[in-house]
Amino acid sequence: MSVQVYILIQTEVGKASSVATAISSIPGVTSSEGVTGPYDVIMRAESPSMEDLGRTILAKVQAVPGITRTLTCPVTHF
């Protein structure tokens, strides 16, 4: 079973669009959209394991210019 997460992203003022575009090109990211509210971008990603998610996706997301804060929310299946 794969690991799925939503990541809520706060960006520098005026950077939401460029951040969402940059993130959408990262392999494993299934969606990336600008939103209103306390966060500027919400993305969804999928990976074979939590370790792989951190190594291959989260590290690349955190390197995108303009991001000031992230909150990772793993998807649970009850």
LUMGULO-835980 format. One record per atom (N, C-alpha, C, O, CB): residue in one letter; x, y negated, z. Coordinates in steps of 0.02 Angstrom, whole numbers, padded with zeros to 5 digits, always signed. Each point is the difference from the previous one (the first is absolute). Glycine has a CB too. Layout:
AXYZ...
//
This chain:
M+00042+00059+00000M-00042-00059+00000M+00044-00062+00000M+00049-00004+00037M-00141+00066+00024S+00075-00110-00101S+00041-00060-00005S-00019-00050+00055S-00053+00005+00031S+00064+00012-00155V+00033-00065+00135V-00010-00054+00048V-00025-00060-00040V+00029-00019-00051V+00061+00063+00131Q-00143-00075-00054Q-00027-00060-00032Q-00001-00056+00052Q-00016+00012+00058Q-00054+00056-00139V+00088-00128+00059V+00000-00057+00046V-00028-00062-00035V+00004-00008-00061V+00095+00055+00121Y-00128-00090-00019Y-00014-00068-00022Y+00052-00043+00034Y+00017+00011+00058Y-00143+00009-00073I+00151-00070-00020I+00047-00047+00030I-00029-00070-00008I-00014-00022-00056I+00114+00098+00032L-00110-00110+00080L-00026-00068+00000L+00061-00046+00001L+00046+00008+00041L-00155+00025+00020I+00109-00082-00106I+00060-00041-00010I-00015-00074+00007I-00047-00025-00030I+00092+00113-00046Q-00005-00122+00116Q-00002-00073+00003Q+00059-00025-00042Q+00054+00028+00001Q-00109-00029+00115T+00042-00053-00154T+00052-00028-00044T+00013-00073+00016T-00038-00032+00036T+00005+00114-00126E+00087-00108+00062E+00011-00071+00003E-00055-00035-00040E-00029+00030-00044E+00155-00014+00056V-00139-00079+00004V-00052-00038-00034V+00012+00000-00076V+00056-00015-00022V-00072-00057+00125G-00035+00088-00141G+00005-00001-00072G+00032+00062-00032G+00009+00001-00061G-00004-00122+00072K+00013+00171+00029K+00036+00058-00027K-00043+00063-00007K+00026+00051-00023K+00076-00099+00075A-00165+00046-00033A-00041+00060-00001A-00003+00033-00069A+00006+00061-00005A-00074-00110+00098S+00058+00010-00144S-00006+00028-00068S+00065+00033-00022S-00002+00056-00027S-00082-00144-00001S+00140+00056+00038S+00064+00029-00021S+00017+00062+00041S+00029+00048-00026S+00010-00162-00011V-00056+00113+00102V+00012+00059+00042V-00043+00058-00023V+00025+00056-00007V+00004-00131+00104A-00093+00064-00109A-00045+00053-00023A+00023+00030-00066A-00002+00060-00009A-00093-00117+00068T+00118+00015-00104T+00025+00023-00065T+00063+00042+00009T+00007+00054-00029T-00056-00155-00027A+00096+00077+00096A+00063+00037+00012A-00013+00067+00032A+00030+00050-00019A+00030-00159+00030I-00104+00111+00038I-00015+00062+00036I-00033+00051-00046I+00013+00060+00006I-00025-00125+00100S-00031+00042-00150S-00037+00047-00044S+00046+00040-00045S-00020+00052-00025S-00076-00130+00028S+00158+00055-00014S+00046+00037-00043S+00042+00051+00037S+00040+00036-00031S-00036-00137-00042I-00011+00105+00139I+00039+00048+00040I-00031+00070-00007I-00060+00008+00012I+00093-00100+00071P+00006+00142-00102P-00028+00068-00005P-00029+00023+00066P+00031-00008+00053P+00053+00033-00142G-00143+00004+00087G-00035+00023+00059G-00054-00047+00024G-00044+00019+00038G+00147+00039-00006V-00100-00121-00055V-00052-00048+00017V-00059+00011-00047V+00008-00002-00061V+00077-00084+00103T-00144+00099-00013T-00058+00015-00041T-00044-00061-00013T-00039+00000-00048T+00042+00116+00093S+00002-00167-00002S-00036-00062-00012S+00033-00056+00041S+00030+00012+00052S-00138+00050-00075S+00101-00123-00002S+00027-00059+00034S-00043-00059-00021S-00002-00018-00059S+00120+00066+00061E-00152-00078+00048E-00047-00054-00017E+00006-00058+00049E+00011+00010+00060E-00088+00074-00109G+00069-00144+00023G-00003-00059+00043G-00067-00004+00034G-00052+00017-00030G+00132-00077-00045V-00081+00039+00138V-00062-00006+00038V+00001-00065+00040V+00051-00034+00004V-00060+00160+00004T-00049-00143+00021T-00003-00058+00044T-00005+00025+00072T-00018+00058+00011T-00037-00129-00101G+00070+00028+00137G-00002+00019+00070G+00069-00004+00031G+00043-00036-00025G-00141+00110+00003P+00110-00037+00076P+00064-00004+00034P+00058+00029-00039P+00058-00015+00014P-00120+00020+00092Y+00047+00037-00155Y+00052+00029-00044Y-00011-00025-00070Y-00055-00019-00019Y+00065+00122+00091D+00043-00103-00111D-00002-00028-00068D-00004+00054-00054D-00028-00012-00054D+00092-00085+00095V-00036+00156-00027V+00001+00055-00048V-00014+00065+00038V+00024+00009+00056V+00059-00070-00131I-00123+00104+00045I-00010+00068+00027I+00022+00048-00054I-00020-00005-00058I-00076-00031+00134M+00137+00084-00056M+00022+00051-00048M-00016+00069+00028M-00008+00009+00060M+00100-00084-00103R-00095+00123-00002R-00009+00070+00019R+00056+00039-00033R+00017-00013-00057R-00144+00002+00070A+00155+00059+00024A+00054+00042-00027A-00011+00072+00020A-00036+00015+00048A+00116-00112-00043E-00049+00141-00043E-00005+00072+00013E+00069+00031-00010E+00037-00018-00046E-00159+00020+00010S+00138+00046+00080S+00065+00032-00002S-00006+00071+00027S-00046+00015+00038S+00105-00126-00024P-00013+00156-00033P-00004+00069+00025P+00009+00007+00076P-00028+00045+00030P+00071-00011-00141S-00005-00080+00142S+00011+00004+00072S+00012-00069+00029S+00014-00047-00038S+00034+00163+00025M-00054-00123+00079M+00013-00064+00032M+00072-00022-00009M+00015-00059-00010M-00105+00084+00093E+00136+00023-00080E+00071-00015-00010E+00012-00027-00071E+00036-00050-00009E-00005+00140+00092D-00060-00058-00132D+00007-00022-00069D-00033-00068-00010D+00027-00042-00036D-00026+00162-00002L-00057-00131+00070L-00034-00065-00004L+00046-00056+00024L+00007-00051-00034L-00118+00107+00052G+00142-00046+00039G+00045-00051+00027G+00061-00012-00043G+00020-00057-00011G-00058+00088+00122R+00066+00023-00137R+00062-00005-00039R-00012-00029-00069R+00039-00041-00024R+00005+00138+00088T-00097-00075-00097T-00009-00018-00070T-00048-00057-00013T+00006-00035-00050T+00020+00151+00025I-00074-00127+00070I-00050-00053-00013I+00008-00059+00048I+00008-00056-00022I-00086+00144-00020L+00076-00074+00107L+00001-00055+00048L+00064-00041-00004L-00002-00062+00007L-00070+00130+00067A+00128-00036-00085A+00064-00037-00006A-00003-00048-00059A+00026-00056+00004A+00036+00153+00047K-00093-00076-00106K-00005-00043-00059K-00050-00056+00011K+00010-00056-00023K+00020+00153-00049V-00085-00082+00107V-00050-00052+00014V+00032-00055+00044V-00008-00059-00014V-00086+00144+00006Q+00130-00065+00059Q+00030-00049+00046Q+00054-00042-00034Q+00019-00053+00026Q-00043+00131+00067A+00049-00056-00150A+00051-00038-00035A-00030-00051-00049A+00037-00039-00030A+00039+00137+00041V-00141-00098-00020V-00033-00047-00047V+00004-00070+00030V-00019-00011+00057V-00059+00102-00100P+00104-00140+00004P+00004-00069+00024P-00069-00029+00013P-00047+00012-00038P+00154-00026-00025G-00113-00025+00116G-00062-00035+00016G-00042+00033+00053G-00049-00029+00023G+00050-00010-00138I+00016+00100+00136I-00037+00034+00053I+00026-00023+00068I+00060+00000+00012I-00080+00101-00087T-00026-00120+00119T+00020-00021+00066T-00016+00051+00054T+00033+00002+00052T-00050-00119-00089R-00035+00160+00025R-00020+00049+00050R-00041+00055-00032R-00038-00013-00047R+00040-00075+00137T+00005+00149-00065T-00041+00055-00024T-00030+00039+00059T+00028+00000+00055T+00043+00008-00159L-00127+00025+00090L-00031+00044+00049L-00019+00064-00038L-00042-00003-00046L-00002-00094+00119T+00073+00153-00054T-00012+00064-00035T-00055+00038+00037T+00004+00011+00060T+00115-00007-00102C-00170+00017+00004C-00057+00036+00028C-00007+00068-00035C-00027+00003-00055C-00032-00113+00083P+00083+00164+00003P-00008+00066-00031P-00073+00020-00004P-00039-00014+00046P+00152+00046-00003V-00132+00001-00097V-00067+00025-00010V-00006+00065+00039V+00043+00044-00005V-00053-00099-00110T-00044+00062+00153T-00013+00062+00037T-00061+00034-00029T-00046-00032-00026T+00098-00016+00130H-00053+00113-00099H-00057+00039-00024H-00027+00040+00059H+00030+00049+00022H+00017-00042-00140F-00104-00028+00143F-00030+00032+00058F-00041+00060-00021F-00029+00034+00042F+00026-00142+00017
//
